[in-house]
Amino acid sequence: MIARAKNSILFIIVSAMLFACAKKQTDTTIVPRTYRMGFQNFAPRPVFDEYIQSLNMWSTRADAAMISVQLPWDSLLAGVTPQAYITNNYSGVVNYWRAKNFQLWILVDPANGLDRSSDAPILVADNKSIAQTPIQQLYRNYVIALDTMLHPEHLGFALETNLIKGDSPDSIYQGIKLAANEAAADVRAVDAQVKFDVSVQVDYAWGYGNGGSFVGVDQVFTDFPFIQELGLSSYPYFSFSDPSQVPLDYYSRLVIGRSTPVFASEGGWTSANINAAGTIINSTPQKQQDYINREALILDSAKAIGWFSLTFTDIDLSAIPAGTNPDIDYFAYLGLVDVNFQPKPALSAWDAIFSRPLKPGN
């Protein structure tokens, strides 16, 4: 009886020790993430039901959402008010996100998202430019309407600004610079809370496609002094053959000496081979999964506040409207699911990272 009791006590003590060790190991290996994670609502084809299917699928693995699009220049030039356009296109989905307690990032792109050397295609076709004062006013009106109607926590005024400065005519860059600074003043006059940002192209800042030398983004902070947070756009499969080659300070080096928070505003790694316009890129679904894990480490190193993928699904190239810039081919396989909503290996990597607890206060 006594021996049996001693054995029982010993079992309880050992079990308690093992449980404590297991709990300690779990607590120390699950590192909290500092960044919210999310997507822009996206579908493989311009089909309403597929947008809904995509939304239902990605919103279970997110705690933030993004609207990152070019201005609807065609509608604005045709006389559609910003308020009417926003009501028809964004108010419903933003209400859905708010019901899920998502934070909202809005990034406004006044330029050409697929060709940073040019104005937006609609402006070019109409012989107009962001360099012109009336076009800048349309932009300003639209930005202030986005803020006052949708109340984002984070508001971006221009995308890949360093790449625009490097590739576009100076008139375009100066037009964006002036319009963005004036729009920031417009918004701040009515909203003291929203955080301001622009985005930069990380690969370009490191010298890839820019002579091979690290140039950083200091000029961006000079040209857009309202910056409180910095968006980071990165597509490193153009510059590296394997995700393991991307430096862990790929993001953090851009803000050394500054207290500016950063977030991944767009980017990713293709899951398939690409052969477009004479450029060949070799990749696999496994490399894409490896990159998701690598980017998490890069974001951890930078103590980032957000991580967004603009394309939750792949792009069905057969459904792309005629006249679309063929450079879209480079970005067709960035989704975490394919064009039929079938998960790719990268989705499980994203889910594992999302399961990490969000550090309190972020």
N, C-alpha and C positions, 0 to 999 in steps of 0.2 A: 504494500500500500504506500509506504513512505517512498520507496524507490520509484513506484509508478508516479507518485505526486511530483518527485524531483524531476523525473523525465518530462512530465507535463509542463512544469515551470520552465525547464530548460528549453522545451519546444517553443513556448510562448515568447521567451526572451530572444531566442535566435530568430524566430519569425518576425518579431518586432524590429530587430536589428536589420534584417534583410529588407523589410518593407521600408524602413527609414533610409537605407542605402539606395534602394530603387527609387524612392521618391526624390532623394537628393540628386541622383543622376538625372532623373527626368527634368527637375527644375533647372539644373545647370546646363543641360544640353539644348533645351528649347529657348533660344534667344529671342526676346521680344523684337518685333520689327518697329521701326520708327515711322514707317511710311504707310499711308493708306494706299489701297490698291484698287484699280478699276479700269474701265474701258469707256470708249465712245461707242454709242449704239451703232452697230454695223451689221450688214447682212451681205451674203455672197452675191445677191442679185437685188435689183431695185424692186422688190416685191414686199408689200405691206406685211403679209403674214410671216414672211421670213424675218423682218425686223422684230416682230413680236416674239417669234421663236428664239431669236438671238438674245433679245432682252431678257426673256425668262431664264435662259440658260446661263448668261454671264452674271446676272444680278445676284445669284446665290453665292458667288465667289468674289465679291467686291464689297468695299465699304466707302467707295467714292465713285463719281462719274465725271465725264468730261464732255464738253462740246468744243470741238476744235475744227473749225471749217473756214473756208474762204467766205468773204462777204457775199451776200446774194446780190451781186452788182446788177444782174439783169432785172430783178424785181425792183430794186431801189431806183434804177434809172428809168424804169417804166412808171414810177410814181407810187408804187406800193409803200405804205408807211412802215417804218421799222416795227411799230407796235403791232400792226396787222400781221406782218411776216412772223414775228416772234410768237404771237398767239397761235397762229396756224401750225407752226413747225416745232415749237419747243415747250410751250406751256404744259401740255399734257404729260410728256415724258418727265419733265422736271418735277411735276407734282408727284409722279410715281416714285422718283428717286427720293424726294423729301419724305415720303411716307415710310421709306426704308432707312431714314436717318443718314443718307449719304451726304458727304460734303460734295460741293459742286465747284469744279474748275471750268472756267470759260476762257478759251484762247481764240483771239480774233486774228485772222490772216488777211491783211489787205493786199497781199501780193499773189504770185503764182506758185501754188504749192508744189508743182512738179517741175518748175523751171524758175529757179531763183534769179535768173538773168533778165526776167521779163515782168511786166505788169500782168495782172490777172487777164486771162483770155478774153473775157467779156469786155474789159476796158480796151484792150488792144483792137478788138473787132470794131469798136465804136470810136476809135481814134481818141481815146481818153487815157488819162494816167493819174496815178495817185500823186503825181507831182503838181497837179492842178488844184487850185483852192476849192472849187465847187465839189470836186470828188473827195477831197479831204473832209469837207463839211458833211457829206453823206456818211462817210466813215464815222465821224464824231457823233453824229446823231444816232447811228446804229449802236455804237458802243454804249452810249449812255442809256439807251433804251434797254439793252441787254442787262445792264446792272440794275436799273430801277424796277424792271419787271420780274427778273429771275433771281435777283439777290444772291449771286454766287459768293462763296467765301474767298475765291481766288479769281483774279481777272487778268488775262494776258492781252497785251496790245499789239504784238507783232511776233511772228514766228521766224526762227532761224535767221536772226538779224545779222549775225556776223557773215553768214553765207550770202545774204542779199548785198551787204556792203562790198564783199569781195567779188561778186559775179555780175551785179546789175550796173546799169548806168548810174552815175552819181545822182542824177535827178530823181530816180526812183527811191534810192535810199534816203536822200534828204527829204523827200515828200513823206515817206513813212516816219522818219524821225520827227518831223514837225507835227504831223497829224497825231502821232502817238503821244507826244508830250502835251499837246493841247487837249486831247481826249482824256488823258490822265488828270489834268487840272479840272476838266468838266466834271468827271466822275467824283473826284475828291470833294468838290464843292457840295455834293449832295449825299455822299456816302463816306463816312469816316472810318468804316470798319473793314471793307474789302481789301485784301492784300493784292498788290500790283506786281506784275511780272512781264517779262518778254522771254522768248526762248532763244537759245543758241544751238548751233550745230556742233556737237562735240567732236566728231571725227575731223571736221574742218579745222577746229581750234587746235587740234593736236598736229596738224600739218598734213593730214591725208587729203590729197587733192589740192594742196596749198603749198607745194614746194618741199614738203617733208620735214619741216621744222615746227616745233611747238610754238604757237603764237598767242595762245590764251584768249581771253575775252575782256581784257581791261577796257578796251575802247567802248564796248557795249555799255559798261557801267557809266562811262563818261557821257555817252550820247543819250542814254535813257536814265537820268538820275533818280527817277521815281521808283526804280526797282527795289522791291522788298524781298522777292523770291526770284529764283532763276530757273526757268524751264530748260530741260536738256533733251535734245533730239539726237539719237544715235542709231546708226545702222552699220555696225562694225563689220558685217560680212562683206562689205565692199573693200575693206582694208586688211582683214585678218582671215586666215584660212581655218582657224580653229578658235573656239571661244576661250580656251585656256590662255591664249596669247593676249587677250585684252587686259591691260594693267588694272590692278585693283584700285589705283588712284585715278582712274579714267575720268571720274566725275569730280572727285574732291580736289584735284589739282587746279581746277578752274577757279576755285574760290579760296585758295590759300591766302591767308591774311585777312579774310573777310568773315563776317558772321552771317552772311546771306544764306538762308536755307535753299536747298535745291530739290527739284523733283524731275523724274523722267517723264517728259511730256509726250514723247512718242518714240518709236523705235522697235527693235527686235532683230531676229535672225531668221532668214529664209529656211524653210524645211525642205526645199527642193532645188534642183539645179536650175540655173537661169542662163539663158542665151538670148540676150536682147541687145540690139544695136551694136553687135560685135563684141559685147562684154560677156564673158563666160564666168559664172560663179558656181562652184560645186558645193553642195550641201546635202544634208540628210535630216530626217526627223530627229535622229539622235543628237545631232549637232545643235538643233534648235532647243531640245530639252537641256542640253549641257549649257547653252547660253542663258536660259532662264535661271538656272542655278548660279551661273557666274554673275549675272546681273544683280541677283540678290546680294551677293557678297560685295559688289561694287557699290550698291546702294547702302548697305550696312556701313561700309567704310566712309561714305560721305554723310552718314546720318541724315539721309534724305527724308522728305516729308510726304512724297507721293510717287507712285509708279503706275503709269498708264500705258496700255496698248490700244492703239486706235482701231485696229482690225481684230476683233475677236474671232471672226471667221476668215478663211481664205477668200480671195476674190475670184468669181467665175468670169474669166476673161472673155468667154463667149457671149456674155451678157453686157459687156461694156459698150456704151453708146458710141456710135461712129464719131470720129473726130477727137476722141480722147487722146491725150498725149501718150504715145507708146511707152514712155518711161514707167507707166503704171505696172508694166510687166515685172519690174524689179521688186515690187511690193506685194505681189499676188499671193505669196505663200507664207505670210507672217502670222496668220491666224493660229489660235490654239486648237481650233477645230477646222475641218476641211469644208469644202463647199456644200457638202451634204450633212454638215453638223456632226460628223463623226470625230471623236476626240483624237488628237495627236498626242504623242508622248509628252510634249511640253505642257499639256493641260494638267497632268498629274503633278508635275514639278511646281507649277503655279499654285495648285491647290494646297500642296504641302507647305509652301511658303505663306500662303494666306492663312493657314491654320495656326501659324505662330501668333501669340497674343500681341495686340497693338499696344505699344508702350503708352501708359496713361499720359494724358495731356496733349496727345497728337491726334 
